């Protein structure tokens, strides 16, 4: 009856350590064993869960912070916005935490301060543009650490270290400077982990999250989609988890967007409205079956609602159908549970329902991610053609504009009465009809009135004829003797 209420938090304090450009092999590979001994020990034998988080391109800092905190997939426009980050207006984890009265402290890359203004009770931003600075940019973050860890007046601490990213840009991932920087990060993680363990109370444990926003290519850059750039480590460290036993397995691959929904559940907050992420189940695996089912149901409900808002035929979506089947099975499990049935049947049914929910979440998330990643290619091509034509006309007009007579003449009148102009118009209109009648989903350009569309086709044809006319004139003038 109370499933719509947000469950209570699972962790008292959460510390997120984001190490910029931290590749997965820097933690799970030979470099991790050599330079990050404490982290490696926690991963192999401690109370932790390790994952490889896949970041979607563009692998640039600001879009990746958006993905981590909103659970949504930012677009390529965010690469440009990255240079002057405006405040984030989408529903996000930081806003939800602040609304719930949680006190958030931040130290590190000032992109966070721009994205979340007035959200932090205390902050100190460092600029990311001085890439030759490997030490002070991180020392400015660490200098606050001892003081903050002694205090009790915060709930969420976020640290964003930039030094490793700067080393990558300047000297690459195989530089001798990478090792000492990883060792420095390892000592910081050790300090935070020991401090969190020493302050734990009986009621709620603390959580340490270690992640990267993006990786690093073999040349030390980022922004693309190579494996080194998109694969980052994601560690959850807490005394709430069982101590790792048995042989070490390769970390499971999860999506970077999964962190937002997982932390929302861990902090007892609503999952961000536009999140396409799945709950990372091992993090809540220590809870009772009823609580686990409640968490995945909340996640499924949020994803199905997002699908309803974005897809007219959402009921036919396989993910939505799977979710409804899982929900029905969940109802049967609750009936058995309330009857006081504690047998093996209840446990097996619970596991079956959990599996159904996880499959539904995966399908829903995949379906939503595909929708976000779809680009209106036809409209983009039409816009690009117009821009390129105008640019070419301007370039052809530059010599005349810079001459002593300073003329700026675009020869448009002759082309408008040429046969080529009408042939091009006819051909482009035919292409437009074919695209708009064969495409499954209408694009922006197809949704315009036919009169507007024909006007755009005439503009493209006129510009093309103008370019050809300007080129012809240039060749004619070049035959004349030069003064």
Rosetta blueprint (number, residue, H / E / L):
1 X L
2 X L
3 X L
4 X L
5 X L
6 X L
7 X L
8 X L
9 X L
10 X L
11 X E
12 X E
13 X E
14 X E
15 X E
16 X E
17 X E
18 X E
19 X E
20 X L
21 X L
22 X L
23 X E
24 X H
25 X H
26 X H
27 X H
28 X H
29 X L
30 X H
31 X H
32 X H
33 X H
34 X H
35 X H
36 X L
37 X H
38 X H
39 X H
40 X H
41 X H
42 X H
43 X H
44 X H
45 X H
46 X L
47 X L
48 X E
49 X E
50 X E
51 X E
52 X E
53 X E
54 X E
55 X L
56 X L
57 X L
58 X L
59 X L
60 X L
61 X H
62 X H
63 X H
64 X H
65 X H
66 X H
67 X H
68 X H
69 X H
70 X H
71 X L
72 X L
73 X L
74 X L
75 X L
76 X L
77 X H
78 X H
79 X H
80 X H
81 X H
82 X H
83 X H
84 X H
85 X L
86 X L
87 X L
88 X L
89 X L
90 X L
91 X L
92 X L
93 X H
94 X H
95 X H
96 X H
97 X H
98 X H
99 X H
100 X L
101 X L
102 X L
103 X L
104 X E
105 X E
106 X E
107 X E
108 X E
109 X E
110 X L
111 X H
112 X H
113 X H
114 X H
115 X H
116 X L
117 X L
118 X L
119 X L
120 X L
121 X L
122 X E
123 X E
124 X E
125 X E
126 X E
127 X L
128 X L
129 X L
130 X L
131 X L
132 X L
133 X L
134 X L
135 X L
136 X H
137 X H
138 X H
139 X H
140 X H
141 X H
142 X H
143 X L
144 X L
145 X H
146 X H
147 X H
148 X H
149 X H
150 X H
151 X L
152 X L
153 X L
154 X L
155 X L
156 X E
157 X E
158 X E
159 X E
160 X E
161 X E
162 X L
163 X H
164 X H
165 X H
166 X H
167 X H
168 X H
169 X H
170 X H
171 X H
172 X L
173 X L
174 X L
175 X L
176 X H
177 X H
178 X H
179 X H
180 X H
181 X H
182 X H
183 X H
184 X H
185 X H
186 X H
187 X H
188 X H
189 X H
190 X H
191 X H
192 X H
193 X H
194 X H
195 X H
196 X H
197 X H
198 X H
199 X L
200 X L
201 X L
202 X L
203 X L
204 X L
205 X E
206 X E
207 X E
208 X E
209 X E
210 X E
211 X E
212 X L
213 X L
214 X L
215 X L
216 X L
217 X L
218 X L
219 X L
220 X L
221 X L
222 X L
223 X L
224 X L
225 X L
226 X L
227 X H
228 X H
229 X H
230 X H
231 X E
232 X E
233 X E
234 X E
235 X E
236 X E
237 X E
238 X L
239 X L
240 X L
241 X L
242 X L
243 X L
244 X L
245 X L
246 X L
247 X L
248 X L
249 X L
250 X L
251 X L
252 X E
253 X E
254 X E
255 X E
256 X L
257 X L
258 X H
259 X H
260 X H
261 X H
262 X H
263 X H
264 X H
265 X H
266 X H
267 X L
268 X L
269 X L
270 X L
271 X L
272 X L
273 X L
274 X L
275 X L
276 X L
277 X L
278 X L
279 X L
280 X L
281 X H
282 X H
283 X H
284 X H
285 X L
286 X L
287 X L
288 X L
289 X H
290 X H
291 X H
292 X H
293 X H
294 X H
295 X H
296 X H
297 X H
298 X H
299 X H
300 X H
301 X H
302 X H
303 X H
304 X H
305 X H
306 X H
307 X H
308 X H
309 X H
310 X H
311 X L
312 X L
313 X L
314 X H
315 X H
316 X H
317 X L
318 X H
319 X H
320 X H
321 X H
322 X H
323 X H
324 X H
325 X H
326 X H
327 X H
328 X H
329 X H
330 X H
331 X H
332 X H
333 X H
334 X H
335 X H
336 X H
337 X H
338 X H
339 X L
340 X L
341 X L
342 X L
343 X L
344 X H
345 X H
346 X H
347 X H
348 X H
349 X H
350 X H
351 X H
352 X H
353 X H
354 X H
355 X H
356 X H
357 X H
358 X H
359 X H
360 X H
361 X H
362 X H
363 X H
364 X H
365 X H
366 X H
367 X H
368 X H
369 X H
370 X H
371 X H
372 X H
373 X H
374 X L
375 X L
376 X L
377 X H
378 X H
379 X H
380 X H
381 X H
382 X H
383 X H
384 X H
385 X H
386 X H
387 X H
388 X H
389 X H
390 X H
391 X H
392 X H
393 X H
394 X H
395 X H
396 X H
397 X H
398 X H
399 X H
400 X H
401 X H
402 X H
403 X L
404 X L
405 X L
406 X L
407 X L
408 X L
409 X L
410 X L
411 X L
412 X L
413 X H
414 X H
415 X H
416 X H
417 X L
418 X L
419 X H
420 X H
421 X H
422 X H
423 X H
424 X H
425 X H
426 X H
427 X H
428 X H
429 X H
430 X H
431 X H
432 X H
433 X H
434 X H
435 X H
436 X H
437 X H
438 X H
439 X L
440 X L
441 X L
442 X L
443 X L
444 X L
445 X L
446 X L
447 X L
448 X L
449 X L
450 X H
451 X H
452 X H
453 X H
454 X H
455 X H
456 X H
457 X H
458 X H
459 X H
460 X H
461 X H
462 X H
463 X H
464 X H
465 X H
466 X H
467 X H
468 X H
469 X H
470 X H
471 X H
472 X H
473 X H
474 X H
475 X H
476 X H
477 X H
478 X H
479 X H
480 X L
481 X L
482 X L
483 X L
